[in-house]
């Protein structure tokens, strides 16, 4: 059996952006998040903006705190939906319950309008 080194490198930019959006949606500052996960605020800034990889424990704390699903980032080939759907999913992950209800009502209104249009 031939053993080869895996040279792939995970791009953290998209997850960092999802964390940033979720943090901002919750009203939390980088300083507050840094305090919670016991890191320097500049580390949070680097994770969110520069795609710097956090430690596994810090990563786990942040994605579970903000309820961010990482499957779409770790298994992109299993998420073969359109790019637009992926962007929308990422944005939805950053919304709080009140904002999600607004999105849900908007979609329902769009469906009703479409049904009415088809009947005419």
C-alpha positions in Angstrom: 0.0 0.0 0.0 1.4 3.4 -1.0 1.0 6.1 1.5 0.9 9.7 0.3 0.6 13.0 2.1 -2.7 14.8 1.7 -1.7 18.3 0.5 -5.3 19.7 0.5 -5.8 22.8 2.6 -9.2 23.8 3.8 -10.3 27.3 2.9 -11.8 28.8 6.1 -13.0 32.1 4.5 -16.7 31.0 3.9 -17.1 29.6 7.4 -15.4 32.7 8.9 -17.9 34.9 7.1 -20.8 32.7 8.3 -19.5 33.1 11.9 -19.2 36.8 11.4 -22.7 37.2 10.1 -24.1 35.1 12.9 -22.2 37.0 15.5 -23.4 40.3 14.2 -27.0 39.0 13.9 -26.8 38.1 17.6 -25.6 41.6 18.5 -22.3 40.3 19.8 -19.0 42.1 19.3 -15.7 40.5 18.4 -14.5 41.4 21.8 -17.4 39.6 23.5 -17.0 36.5 21.4 -13.3 36.5 22.1 -14.0 36.6 25.8 -16.4 33.7 25.6 -14.0 31.5 23.6 -10.9 32.7 25.5 -9.1 34.2 22.5 -7.8 37.7 21.7 -10.2 39.9 19.7 -7.7 40.1 16.9 -7.8 36.3 16.6 -11.6 36.5 16.0 -11.0 39.2 13.5 -8.5 37.0 11.6 -10.8 34.0 11.7 -13.8 36.0 10.4 -12.1 38.2 7.8 -8.8 36.5 6.8 -9.8 32.9 6.8 -7.3 32.0 9.6 -8.0 28.6 11.0 -9.0 28.5 14.6 -8.2 25.7 17.0 -10.7 22.8 16.8 -12.1 23.7 20.2 -12.6 27.3 19.3 -14.1 26.3 16.0 -16.5 24.0 17.7 -17.5 26.6 20.3 -18.3 29.2 17.6 -20.3 27.0 15.2 -22.3 25.4 18.0 -22.9 28.7 19.7 -24.3 30.2 16.6 -25.9 27.0 15.3 -24.0 27.0 12.0 -24.1 23.8 9.9 -20.7 23.0 8.5 -21.7 20.2 6.1 -22.0 22.6 3.2 -18.4 23.7 3.7 -16.9 20.3 4.5 -18.8 18.3 1.9 -19.5 20.7 -1.0 -19.9 17.8 -3.5 -22.8 16.5 -1.5 -24.4 19.9 -1.7 -24.9 20.1 -5.4 -27.6 22.7 -5.3 -27.3 26.0 -7.1 -24.7 28.5 -6.0 -27.6 30.9 -5.2 -29.2 28.3 -2.9 -25.9 27.8 -1.1 -25.5 31.5 -0.5 -29.1 31.7 0.7 -28.5 28.8 3.1 -25.4 30.5 4.5 -27.4 33.7 5.0 -30.3 31.9 6.7 -27.9 30.3 9.1 -26.9 33.8 10.3 -30.5 34.9 11.1 -32.3 34.8 14.4 -35.7 33.3 14.9 -37.6 36.6 14.4 -35.7 37.3 11.1 -36.4 33.7 9.9 -40.1 34.2 10.5 -40.0 37.3 8.3 -38.3 35.3 5.5 -40.8 32.5 5.9 -43.7 34.9 5.6 -42.1 36.5 2.5 -41.7 33.1 0.9 -45.3 32.2 1.7 -46.5 35.5 0.2 -44.5 34.8 -3.0 -46.0 31.4 -3.3 -49.6 32.7 -2.9 -48.9 35.4 -5.5 -47.6 32.8 -7.9 -50.6 30.6 -7.3 -52.9 33.5 -7.9 -51.0 34.4 -11.1 -51.4 30.8 -12.5 -55.2 30.8 -11.8 -55.7 34.0 -13.8 
